Amino acid sequence: SGLYYAIFYDSSVVKGNLGAPFAGSSWSIAGIAVSLNNGLWSYDGWNNLNIVAGDLINPSVNLPLSIWTSMVAVVSLYILALVGYYAVLPK
């Protein structure tokens, strides 16, 4: 709904909010490593991987397929939600 509003009603908000989306960002290797480490430590699903893999019929095929499919779906929905938020909300 945020993207719909930004595209059809008020496109000036998109230009103002998304004109320079990465201004002030740091692209150092250490910063990226710290953010990935914090993200992996905050996710508590890694300890259930052995239990899930033990119940699958063909885990060498089905487990990577389900992981990749779910990750692509979650990341896509997350990015769409963020773009919608940034398109509608003022800075």
N, C-alpha and C positions, 0 to 999 in steps of 0.2 A: 504494500500500500504506500510505503514511503517513496518508492521509485515511481509509482503511478502518479502520485501528487507532484513529484519533482518534474516529471516529463510533461504532463498535460496541464498543470496549473501554474507553477512558478519555477521556471528554469533558472532564474537569477540566484536562487538559494544554492543550487548545485554549483554554479560558477564561483560563488563566494566561498563555499565550504570545501569544494574539491579542486580548487584552482592549483594548489600546491600541497598535495596530500602527504608528502614525506618531508616537508620542511622541518628542520630541527631534529631529524632522526639521526641516530648514530649507527654506522654500518661496520663497526669494529668486530673482529672475530670473537673477541672476549665477550662482548655484549650479546652476540647471537648465541654463543655457547651457554652463557648464564641463563638466557631466556629459555632455551631448549631444556636445560637441566631442571629449571624450576617447573616447566610444564610437565615433564615426565615424572617428576616427584609428586606433583599434585594429582596425577591420574593414578587411581588405585586399582585399575583393572588388570594390570600385568600379572598379579598373583593368581588370577583365575584362569589364566591361559592354559595351564596343564589340565585342569578339570574339564574345560570346554573341548580341548583337543582329544581327550580320552574318550569322549562320547560321540565323536564324529565317525562316519563310515569311512571316508577317505580323507584324512586330515592333511595330507601333503598337497592336495589339490583344493579342497574346500575351505581350509583355514585361510590361506593367503587370498583366495578369491573373496571371501567374506570380509576380511580386513581391508583390502583395497576398495571394495565397493562401499563399505560403510564410511571409510575415511574420505573418499571423494564426495559422498553425499553430505556428510556433516560439514566438511570444509566449504563446499559450495553454498549450502544454506547459511552458514555463518557469514561468509563474505557478502551474500545478497542482503542479509539483515543489516550488516554494518554499513554497506553502501546506502541502503534505504534510510538508516538513522542519520548518517552524515549528510545525506541529500536534503533532509527535511529540517533537522534541528540546526539552529544557528550556532555559531562558534561561541 
